[in-house]
């Protein structure tokens, strides 16, 4: 296989038992097409980068969607809360007679005043019930105990006290107002005082006098004046014997009649 000079005898060597075996192997290897090294490396490096970028964009998109959903949920929750609160204010306004406005502050103020009025009415009714009960008891007791019993009844009255003479009286007070009218009613025993303030549209003396007459109030004195753009009236009357009058009934009726007449007449302007 080797020549004398130490060289390799190409004709006598073969990998598979024939001459030219190495040459055939080289030819077969050379015919195998491998991808270009530069193109191969670019394909391997570029594919993961595109994949990561796509995943990053998708993740960012999902995060944005989640943020939008969370923001929308918070907005819907706040909107529903506002709608519910507005419904409650509207329901509260329907419970108040003669509301003065549609804003929340007016509704709350009217509700507070109306609750205080109801408390005073309850107190007055309790006093009236106690007075009637004790009156029946007085009829059953001897005459000499009647004065002491009356004193005890009046001392147990839980109504307002008369601030003018310091004595105990059955007292009821109510202040009510509407858009154009303001009424203050005070009842002390059988005396009823009505203070009325209204815009300068009509002279309401005749209408209020008719209202007091319908409520079985005997009108004794009337005073009036002008304060800026408003009329101010003071009516002093007494409850007719045998009739029962409540401050809320007087105020509601006066406001109803006066406001009805004010709507029919436009406001007068003064120069």
C-alpha positions, 0 to 999 in steps of 0.5 A, spaced: 500 500 500 505 504 501 510 506 496 518 506 497 518 513 498 513 513 504 507 515 499 500 513 499 498 508 494 492 511 491 490 506 486 491 500 492 487 503 497 479 503 498 474 504 503 469 499 500 474 494 497 475 498 491 480 504 488 478 511 488 474 510 495 476 516 498 475 520 492 468 517 492 466 519 499 469 526 498 464 527 492 458 524 496 460 529 502 461 535 497 454 533 494 450 534 500 448 541 500 448 545 507 445 552 508 449 558 508 452 559 515 450 566 515 443 565 513 442 560 518 445 564 524 440 570 522 434 565 521 436 562 528 437 569 531 431 573 528 425 568 530 426 569 537 426 576 537 420 577 533 416 572 537 418 576 544 416 582 541 409 579 539 408 576 546 410 583 549 405 587 544 400 582 546 401 582 553 401 590 553 394 589 549 391 585 555 394 589 560 390 595 557 384 591 556 384 589 563 385 597 565 380 599 561 375 594 564 377 596 571 376 603 569 369 602 566 367 597 572 369 603 577 365 608 572 359 604 572 359 603 579 360 610 581 354 611 576 349 606 579 351 609 586 349 616 583 343 614 580 341 610 586 342 617 591 338 621 586 332 616 586 333 617 594 333 624 594 327 624 589 323 619 594 325 624 600 322 630 596 315 627 595 314 625 602 315 633 604 309 637 603 310 644 599 318 643 597 322 649 596 327 647 591 329 641 587 337 641 589 339 636 594 340 642 600 333 644 599 330 637 600 334 636 606 333 642 609 325 641 608 325 634 610 329 636 617 323 642 618 318 637 616 321 632 621 321 637 626 314 639 625 312 632 625 315 631 632 311 637 635 305 635 632 306 628 636 307 632 642 301 636 641 297 630 640 299 627 646 298 633 650 291 633 647 290 626 649 292 627 656 288 633 657 282 629 654 283 623 659 284 628 665 278 632 663 274 625 664 277 624 670 275 631 673 268 629 671 268 623 676 272 627 682 269 632 687 269 639 685 274 641 691 279 637 687 278 640 680 283 646 681 288 641 683 287 636 678 287 642 672 294 644 675 297 638 675 295 637 668 298 643 665 304 642 669 305 635 665 304 638 658 310 637 654 308 642 649 312 649 648 312 654 653 310 661 652 316 665 652 312 672 653 309 671 660 312 665 663 306 661 664 305 654 661 300 653 655 298 648 650 302 651 644 304 649 637 308 653 632 310 651 625 314 655 620 313 653 612 315 656 606 314 655 598 317 658 592 313 665 593 310 664 600 312 664 607 308 662 613 309 662 620 303 659 625 303 659 632 297 657 637 297 658 644 291 655 647 285 658 643 289 664 640 292 663 633 297 668 630 299 667 622 304 671 619 305 671 612 310 674 607 309 673 600 312 677 593 308 683 591 303 680 586 296 680 589 293 683 595 292 676 599 288 679 605 281 677 602 283 670 600 287 668 607 281 671 611 276 666 607 281 660 609 281 662 616 274 662 616 273 656 613 278 653 618 273 656 624 278 661 626 275 668 629 279 673 626 280 679 631 286 683 628 290 684 621 296 688 620 300 689 614 306 692 611 311 692 605 318 690 606 322 691 599 319 687 594 314 683 599 308 684 603 308 682 610 301 680 614 300 678 621 293 675 622 290 674 630 285 670 631 281 665 636 279 658 635 271 657 635 268 654 641 268 646 640 273 646 634 280 643 633 285 647 629 292 644 628 298 649 625 300 644 620 293 645 617 293 652 617 300 653 614 298 648 608 291 651 607 294 658 607 300 656 602 296 652 598 291 658 596 296 664 596 300 660 591 295 658 587 293 666 586 300 668 585 301 663 579 295 666 576 298 673 576 305 675 574 310 679 579 309 686 579 316 690 578 317 697 582 321 702 579 
